[in-house]
């Protein structure tokens, strides 16, 4: 297992390739996985590895210990906030996928397994991903207003998009704690499973995605994201050109061959 960040006090991000799946682990359990700036940089490096390695097809983000994350370690982030600086170096994939100038957006799918305390940044990381599996013991809270700051990792954008403005403001402004059932109702997570099985379920989903044609998976994900961010017509305008490009790929030819010969396709990502 590859571990970025050697200092235990600052936390670390673990990354391990399991075939085509990149397992990314948040590891600062003694501090409820509270994120330091060093951890954010390392997480961006792991996301960049996923996008840049052609052998990797899907990422799975999870956490070591009993909790996903308590959010930002505010004492370590306060100086950056006061200076208006970001903890992630430009040129990397932004784990929050906000499309800010100087940062790349992820192209490959990301599945997240959350458990226990999943506060602030934890919610924003899972909303920035594609599919979320939640343990039934989760406690969620977007409590920035309780600390005198604003959520700037995507919660104000994505909570409203998923749940509607009123539902989003209920949790953004009250800074309350809500459970996995409420997160499922609001479409913040896609599946709730018994605590202790969330990572297994996330890996099962990731492995199912990894078996599909990689170019088609990326194109499908990006088109769905465009529909949400820019509207359905903007996404529809890309249908023909994208389909034509995919139809000329080796994977499309393999898909037809597998259908005719009645065997499982062996996709190469070309």
VOGU-3710 file (C-alpha; in Angstrom, 3 decimals, decimal comma):
1> xxxxxxxxxx> 0,000/0,000/0,000  1,331/3,425/-0,952  1,198/5,996/1,837  1,629/9,668/1,086  2,473/11,935/4,036  4,725/10,291/6,624  3,791/12,493/9,604  1,189/10,799/11,863  0,186/14,125/13,432  -0,709/15,619/10,048
11> xxxxxxxxxx> -2,466/12,465/8,868  -1,962/10,580/5,653  -3,753/9,325/2,583  -3,271/5,689/1,647  -3,611/4,512/-1,938  -3,603/0,929/-3,139  -4,363/-0,416/-6,603  -6,552/-3,509/-6,527  -6,539/-4,424/-10,185  -8,373/-1,620/-12,015
21> xxxxxxxxxx> -9,708/-0,116/-8,752  -7,737/2,493/-6,784  -8,553/2,235/-3,080  -7,958/5,601/-1,375  -7,957/5,654/2,426  -8,214/8,637/4,793  -5,962/7,842/7,749  -5,961/10,089/10,816  -8,238/8,013/12,997  -6,952/9,444/16,287
31> xxxxxxxxxx> -8,410/12,818/15,231  -11,594/11,402/13,687  -9,888/11,800/10,315  -9,937/15,573/10,539  -8,269/16,939/7,407  -5,050/18,941/7,509  -3,723/20,882/4,498  -1,145/18,136/3,937  -3,929/15,569/3,696  -5,825/17,651/1,134
41> xxxxxxxxxx> -2,707/17,873/-1,039  -2,172/14,119/-0,751  -5,803/13,402/-1,589  -5,483/15,496/-4,738  -2,374/13,525/-5,658  -4,274/10,247/-5,244  -7,155/11,512/-7,414  -4,623/12,608/-10,020  -3,038/9,150/-9,963  -6,453/7,629/-10,692
51> xxxxxxxxxx> -7,005/9,860/-13,708  -3,470/9,532/-15,102  -2,911/5,774/-14,801  -4,525/3,987/-17,774  -4,598/0,723/-15,798  -6,959/2,286/-13,230  -10,646/2,611/-14,060  -12,493/3,462/-10,818  -11,641/5,009/-7,461  -13,036/4,082/-4,051
61> xxxxxxxxxx> -12,656/6,619/-1,239  -13,021/5,317/2,316  -11,659/5,963/5,805  -9,646/4,155/8,454  -11,237/3,890/11,919  -14,806/4,452/13,066  -15,528/7,700/11,216  -15,272/9,039/7,675  -14,116/12,525/8,684  -14,976/15,223/11,189
71> xxxxxxxxxx> -14,133/17,744/8,466  -11,383/20,330/8,321  -8,878/20,630/11,146  -9,677/24,322/11,573  -6,543/25,384/13,503  -4,361/24,122/10,660  -6,586/25,609/7,945  -7,298/29,018/9,554  -4,062/30,673/8,336  -4,777/29,536/4,761
81> xxxxxxxxxx> -8,352/30,842/4,963  -7,181/34,193/6,273  -4,687/34,521/3,418  -7,185/33,298/0,828  -4,926/30,413/-0,136  -5,781/26,864/-1,194  -4,101/23,747/0,184  -3,876/21,941/-3,165  -1,183/22,750/-5,735  -2,455/23,823/-9,136
91> xxxxxxxxxx> -2,326/21,303/-11,967  -3,747/18,449/-9,883  -7,222/16,919/-9,938  -9,412/18,767/-7,442  -11,101/16,211/-5,132  -14,035/18,632/-4,810  -14,398/18,762/-8,611  -15,406/22,428/-8,664  -13,815/23,343/-11,993  -11,741/26,159/-10,523
101> xxxxxxxxxx> -9,106/27,724/-12,831  -5,760/25,981/-12,517  -7,211/22,658/-11,347  -8,218/19,570/-13,293  -11,589/17,899/-13,047  -11,793/14,170/-12,511  -12,875/12,071/-15,484  -13,010/8,553/-13,995  -15,757/7,374/-11,618  -15,395/7,701/-7,837
111> xxxxxxxxxx> -17,378/5,618/-5,336  -17,338/6,686/-1,672  -17,974/4,625/1,463  -18,944/6,778/4,460  -19,467/5,807/8,093  -19,851/7,334/11,523  -19,144/11,055/11,703  -19,277/12,573/8,215  -19,154/16,310/8,711  -18,555/19,368/6,498
121> xxxxxxxxxx> -15,727/18,391/4,118  -16,902/14,773/4,351  -20,282/15,689/2,883  -18,620/17,828/0,219  -16,250/15,038/-0,815  -19,102/12,554/-1,155  -21,277/15,004/-3,101  -18,320/15,657/-5,431  -18,045/11,920/-6,099  -20,421/9,831/-8,209
131> xxxxxxxxxx> -21,897/7,093/-6,024  -22,086/7,057/-2,213  -22,611/4,047/0,038  -23,432/5,037/3,625  -23,279/2,915/6,748  -26,491/3,041/8,748  -24,627/4,611/11,682  -23,673/7,809/9,837  -24,079/11,227/11,388  -23,975/14,069/8,885
141> xxxxxxxxxx> -23,639/17,800/9,539  -22,753/20,807/7,393  -21,958/23,021/10,362  -19,727/25,790/8,981  -22,119/28,543/10,088  -21,645/27,252/13,640  -17,949/28,099/13,289  -18,459/31,521/11,717  -17,481/30,467/8,191  -19,226/29,316/4,998
151> xxxxxxxxxx> -19,109/25,950/3,248  -16,934/26,532/0,176  -16,274/22,954/-0,941  -19,454/22,573/-2,963  -22,159/21,997/-0,337  -24,029/25,217/-1,150  -24,115/24,136/-4,802  -24,743/20,419/-4,649  -27,045/20,102/-1,649  -29,536/22,439/-3,325
161> xxxxxxxxxx> -29,184/20,639/-6,661  -29,810/17,224/-5,090  -32,429/18,057/-2,463  -34,014/21,374/-3,443  -33,275/24,781/-1,949  -35,457/24,446/1,161  -34,023/21,079/2,178  -30,494/22,338/1,550  -30,968/25,489/3,602  -32,562/23,522/6,430
171> xxxxxxxxxx> -29,274/21,704/7,005  -26,885/24,438/5,861  -28,365/27,118/8,126  -29,431/25,065/11,142  -26,092/23,219/11,248  -28,006/20,230/12,596  -27,016/16,567/12,674  -28,963/14,201/10,428  -28,813/10,458/9,816  -28,345/8,091/6,886
181> xxxxxxxxxx> -32,075/7,789/6,255  -32,335/11,565/5,800  -29,250/11,594/3,561  -30,872/8,911/1,399  -34,158/10,836/1,264  -32,310/13,927/0,069  -30,314/11,977/-2,562  -27,000/12,769/-0,875  -26,245/9,027/-0,762  -27,390/6,247/-3,060
191> xxxxxxxxxx> -27,387/3,256/-0,727  -27,538/2,632/3,029  -26,089/-0,630/4,353  -25,358/-2,113/7,800  -22,330/-0,516/9,456  -19,196/-2,489/8,668  -20,327/-3,499/5,169  -20,126/-0,092/3,461  -16,632/-0,587/2,008  -17,473/-4,061/0,697
201> xxxxxxxxxx> -20,539/-2,658/-1,057  -18,577/0,279/-2,479  -15,939/-2,123/-3,817  -18,627/-4,343/-5,321  -20,068/-1,367/-7,199  -16,614/-0,187/-8,289  -15,685/-3,625/-9,587  -18,928/-3,799/-11,574  -18,106/-0,420/-13,152  -14,530/-1,536/-13,866
211> xxxxxxxxxx> -15,837/-4,427/-15,970  -17,514/-2,053/-18,424  -15,884/-0,344/-21,422  -13,657/2,401/-19,910  -14,071/4,971/-22,704  -17,840/4,555/-22,628  -17,920/4,830/-18,818  -15,973/8,104/-18,873  -18,079/9,533/-21,704  -21,334/8,561/-19,993
221> xxxxxxxxxx> -20,247/10,080/-16,691  -19,130/13,341/-18,273  -22,314/13,643/-20,319  -24,527/13,143/-17,266  -22,466/15,726/-15,364  -22,808/18,200/-18,243  -26,583/17,722/-18,205  -26,678/18,646/-14,500  -24,285/21,579/-14,746  -25,124/23,042/-18,160
231> xxxxxxxxxx> -28,580/21,658/-18,943  -29,965/18,731/-20,945  -29,641/20,398/-24,346  -25,922/21,044/-23,850  -25,478/17,355/-23,064  -27,663/16,274/-25,994  -25,582/18,377/-28,381  -22,677/15,998/-27,756  -24,571/12,767/-28,449  -23,634/12,232/-32,086
241> xxxxxxxxxx> -19,976/13,254/-31,913  -19,360/11,235/-28,760  -21,142/8,178/-30,098  -19,214/8,380/-33,376  -15,898/8,537/-31,491  -16,851/5,589/-29,287  -18,119/3,551/-32,238  -14,647/3,676/-33,796  -12,940/2,352/-30,646  -11,502/-1,109/-30,125
251> xxxxxxxxxx> -13,838/-1,477/-27,148  -16,926/-0,965/-29,309  -15,693/-3,646/-31,696  -15,052/-5,948/-28,733  -18,547/-5,235/-27,407  -20,132/-6,350/-30,701  -17,856/-9,395/-30,898  -18,706/-10,440/-27,341  -22,424/-10,055/-28,078  -22,226/-12,191/-31,216
261> xxxxxxxxxx> -19,984/-14,824/-29,671  -21,861/-14,804/-26,370  -18,887/-14,324/-24,052  -17,825/-11,662/-21,557  -16,184/-8,697/-23,217  -12,508/-8,010/-22,547  -12,192/-4,247/-22,829  -8,815/-2,559/-23,316  -9,776/1,097/-22,927  -8,800/1,858/-26,522
//
